[in-house]
Amino acid sequence: MTILTTQQLVIDVPNRLSGTPLNLTIQPGQVWGVLGPNGAGKSTLLHTLAGLRAPRSGSVYLDEVPLAKLRRRQVAQALGVVFQERMDSFPATVLETALIGRHPFLSAWQRENSADYTLAEQALACLDIASLSERLVNTLSGGERQRVALATVLTQDPAIWLADEPTNHLDLHHQSAVMELMAEQAKQGKSVVMCLHDLNLAARWCDQILLLYPNGEAKWGPRERLLTAGRLEALYRQRLTVVEVNGAPVFVPI
Amino acid sequence: MRQGRGHSSMPLGLLALAALIALLFAISMGSASLSTAQLWAVAQGQGELLASTLVWELRLPRALSAFAVGGLLAVAGALMQVLLRNPLADPYVLGLSGGASIGALAAMLVGLGGFFVSGAAFIGALFSTLLVFGLAHGRGGWSPARLLLTGIVVASGWGAVITLILAMSPAERLPGMLYWLMGDLSYARTPWPPLLLLIAVCLLLVPLGRSLNVLARGAPQAAALGVNVRPMEWGIYILASLLTAAAVTTAGSIGFVGLVVPHMLRLLLGNDQRLILPACALAGGTLLVLADTLARTMIAPEQLPVGVITALLGVPTFLFLLHRSR
């Protein structure tokens, strides 16, 4: 059980004077949705939580140890990141790419063993790309590449998932499948923090919500309290209407 | 294209065999060709004096130098491509050969020869490395793109200075200078320093191979998977510069090997650095041994600059492989 916490954390967004200090406790089993308009700092927050970017002030703790005190490898054993943008200057196969997820667990002299291959192959199967395993990543479609990125983190099998728009480029079916995967991870005692643009995915799959405003303000708490039409209209500066479908709220812009 | 589960011994074995054949070819070819029987006699220490002098004192040291230089350049090129995440990078892209050339040409201009030319080339290469290092570091951020731009601008600066030195040089010194600029292994004295460096580097890179694979996916991804990106990047930069400096010092600036050999191997073997880097050492070495043998035999007793041959061999091979792959 790994708990990610922040104390008085202010993320470092250029040209922003201040922000609400974040005191978050991300418990095992929770699924957090980070919502906010473009440029509010969702990705910056995620990278800061991953220790890839220094905060302006405050700190992030992994099981009460400040992230800055841990070695990158130790962090990578507990915490996986799905990036929004990715570069593939040199082609690698889908299977090779997923196997990279084992990197934090292997010593410099070790090679991936059959258990590592099994994990990677299971991850590919789970994301419905097992048939692509020998394809070069740069020949895939955007949605397929997105699933390769998710499979890489699934192979890494971290206690904490930090996913930047995990449903990017995905078709409707795979959006649901990925959200189910995240929920399944949470059920296994992992925790998930994801930036989302789709309010309805957040409403259906997240139990905790963090709203990030362009001026640096933030509000967080249980979904029922945070996901109201009024708050979301103020957040996005967009009129919304709420309809009930099967007892769950669905937000529609008007 | 695909390597199996860590079965990299097969391609490396074939490349080692090719390297051995190339070295034997280099030893037997020349003004006096040696037959297999003669070579065998020499190897057992029983050959004629002329043959054994040819082999032990002239051809073998030169062939080994060529092998070491080719290997160093190919490994340095592969490292630079991973570091800059740019497939067009080569060992010289950051201005290193320009710095070395200026050192060497300046030494030749004032009439120094032999050891001093090599020494001046080495100092010039290191100076250029440190200059680009310092300028790219500058204030604030550092990125592969910034390093690449700094290197390219510094390199064009060196280009201008090289032209200036050539323009100022007396006519009788020009051929030597031009040969140096195009690469010339007759400057190589002992093969041991570059050869030992090549072996040491291949061993050093074994435990780093997987980290390099991760780094090739981009810095953020690598950091998220536990790689200490910044120290690793500087380490690769310094290492690749040192390898290039050693190669340039031994044989002048030989183009093409560092760009084309890593790409050829990537097209054939995939992109696992744990396989590509030792394969580069072997294939780069083999290419340069063959090129140097052709350079000194094609229009014997005259010699061609070896850089011309590497390009003439490399360009069509590379284009063929590129054309064949998707």
Interface residues (C-beta under 8 A of the other chain):
Chain A: H47 A50 L52 R71 R72 R73 Q74 V75 A76 Q77 L79 G80 V81 F83 R86 M87 D88 S89 F90 P91 A92 T93 E96 T97 I100 G101 H103 P104 L106 A108 W109 R111 E112 S114 Y117 E134 T139 Q156
Chain B: R2 R5 G6 Q81 V82 R85 N86 P87 V206 P207 L208 R210 S211 N213 V214 A216 R217 G218 P220 Q221 A223 A224 L225 G226 V227 N228 R266 G270 N271 D272 R274 R326
